[in-house]
Amino acid sequence: MSALLSSASTTHHKLNLAERELVDRLARELSLIASPGQIELAFRSSAGELYNLAGAPESFPGEPLRAFPFEELPGAELLLFVNDAPAQVKTLAEIAAGNILDRMAVEKREDLLLDELGASWESLEAVYEISTDVLRFGDVRKALQRLIERFVCLQDGLQASLYLTRDGRLEPLASSSSGLDVLDWQDLGPIARAIGGNHAIMLAEELSEPLFGKNAPWASAACVAAAPLSSREQVIGFVAVWREDRRFELNAAFSRLLEAIAWQASMLLESDRLNRTMRENERLAQDIEIASSVQQTLLFGNAPATVQGIRIACFSAPSQRIDGDFHDFLRHSDRCVDVLIGDVMGKGVAAALVGAATKNQFLRALANLSIRARGSAPSPGDIVRRAGLRVGQHLIALDRFVTLCYARFDLDRNCLEFVDCGHTGIVLYRRATGEIRMLRGDDLPLGVLPDFECAQQSVPVMPGDTFLLFSDGVTEMPNAEGDFFGEERLIECVRDWSSLGPDILLEKIRETTAEFSGNRGPADDFTCIALQVRLSEDAPAALSRSAEFPRALEALAGVREWILTAAGPECNGGLDKNDLSRVELACTEAFVNCVLHGTQGDPAEKARITVHSWPGHFRVDIRHEGPAFDPLRAPAPSFDGSRDGGFGVWIIIHSADEVSYSREGGTNLLSMSFLAKRDNQCN
C-alpha cells in the first residue's frame, strides 16, 4: 500500500480533473494511517469505476468495510478495505478517513462562502445604488417604477414586475413591460405557494412544461424568480423577474439581491401607508374638531342667565371628542324654565347623531303642543310622551335607547315637575330642612318598547334648594381598583359645596371625581347641571344695618356682639338659637380671614359689616380694602393633619346656607346668608 500511495502523482487514466485532484489529496492525507497488507483504500468514480489512490484501475476482493460519499462529487465514494487487521486498527482507520473527508467538506463550504460573500458585496453595492436613486422620488408609484427599471438594468434581457394584492387579485403596480394584465393566484402556479408562505422561489429546470396561466408575462420564460412583499401583518404582493433565454444563471447571490429589492419595495409601500395613515389621522382630527364644535351647538344648550330666582350652571366632558350626552334649557317665562338632559347608549359620532335627533324631536314636540295649547306651556309629561312615541320606533330600528330626564322649575308655583325615563335621577338638597335625597321616576328609556308611556311627578320648590341633574358617567367614574365614584360620594359633594353656588359646586365635583379616578379622564360621557333656588331678596329688607370695625383681632369680640344684637328676635328673619350659633361661628371665621389676609400695617384700616333681614333668612356682608382674596377657592382642609389651613373657610361654608365672594374695585366682599331652618317639607 505504501508503494501504491507513493505513486499517487501518476496519470489517473479516465478520472476527470476534479476526481484526479481529490485522489491526489486523499493519498497525501491517508498515507499517515495506512499499513501495508491491512488497510486498502480505493476511489469509486461517479461513473462507477474503481481506482486505487495511484489512479490505476483495480479490483478488490470482497465488500468494503465502509463507503464515504463526497458532497462535492455526487455519486463518487471513498472505499475502505481491511484485511486481517485488529478491531482497534479498523476503528482508527474508519475514524481517520471520516475526519479527513469532514475537514475537506468544511474547507469546501468556506470556499463557497467566500465566493458568495464576494457576490453579496456586489449585490449590496447594487441595492445601495438603486435605493439611493429611488429615494429621490416622493410618489411611491414612481419610486417603485424606478426601482424595477434600475433592477432590470443589472442584466441584459432581464424583465421584472411588481404586483400588489387587491380584492383577492394581483394588480401590476410597476413593471419593465407595459400592458400587463391583472392576475389571479392560480395564474402563478408554483410561485403562489412560495409567496403565500412568505418565501422567495427560483425556477429554471422545471419550466420545460407550462406551469403558469396564460396572463402571466413569464408564462414562456426560460427561468423565473419571485420574492414576496410583506407588511407587518401579511403578504401584500410580490416582485417577479424572468428571462426568455437560459444564458442567465439563477444562483444564491441573485436570490439575495432579489430579496433585498423586494424588501426595499416593501419598505417604500409601508412608509407610504404610514404617511397616508398619518395624513388621514390629521384630517380625522380636524373633522373631529369641527364635529366637536358642531356638537356644542346641536347637543348642548347654554344655561339661561335671566331666570329670576334660579342660578344655573352646566358642564359636559365627553369620554371621546364627541359623545352621546345632550342637554338643553327652554325658558317659558322669567320664573319658569325646562331642563332636558339625556344620554344615548354608546359613544362617538353615531351616539352624537342619535342625541341630536332625539333633542330635535323634543323641540318639535314642545313647539307643536304649544301651538295646540294656544301659547300656554304643555306639561313635561305631554312633551316627553309625544317625543318618545315619535323617536322610539327609530331607536328600536337602530338597536339603541336613550335615557333622559325632563324637568320644569316653576317658581311662580314653587313647583318642580319632572319625567325620568331610566335616567340617573335628580339630587335634591333642601337647605331649609337639611334633607338630601334622590328624585327618581319609574319610566323606561326611550327605544325600549314601541308603546311608550311615562308618568309625571312633582315636588315643591323652596328657597335655598339645590338640584343636580347628571349622567351616569359621573357616578360610574372608576378608580384604579375598579370601584365607582357612586351616588353617595356625589351626594356628599352636593352637601359640602352647594352653599357656594352652582358654578363652584360643579368645579368641586369635577375636582373630586378627578382625584378619585387618578386624573385618568372620564370613562364615559360626563355631564352635570346644577340649579340653585335663590333666597328671596326681591322685596326690600326688613332690616339693614351697617357698622365699621378696626381690622384687628382685638375687635373680634365687638363684631360678634354687634352681629348678635342686630340679629335679635324682632329682626333676624325667624332664626332660632341654633341658627344664631351658625351666624356667630361663620362671621367669626370670616372676620379673622379679613384681618389676616387684608392690607397689613395700617391700624386705621376698617372692615365694614352690613346685615340684612328678610322673612325666613338673614344675610351678613363683610367688605374690606386690600389684595384680592377669594376664600371660596381655598383648598379643602386636611383632616388627617398632613396640611394646615382651610379650616376657617370650611366652617364658613358649612355654617352658612349661601356664600358668595366678589371683587369691587379694590374691595373684597364676602356675603353669607342664613336660612331659618324649618321642619321637613321635602314631600
Order of alpha helices (4+ residues) and beta strands (2+ residues): alpha-alpha-beta-beta-beta-beta-alpha-alpha-beta-beta-alpha-beta-beta-beta-alpha-beta-beta-beta-alpha-alpha-beta-beta-beta-beta-beta-beta-alpha-alpha-alpha-beta-beta-alpha-alpha-beta-beta-alpha-beta-beta
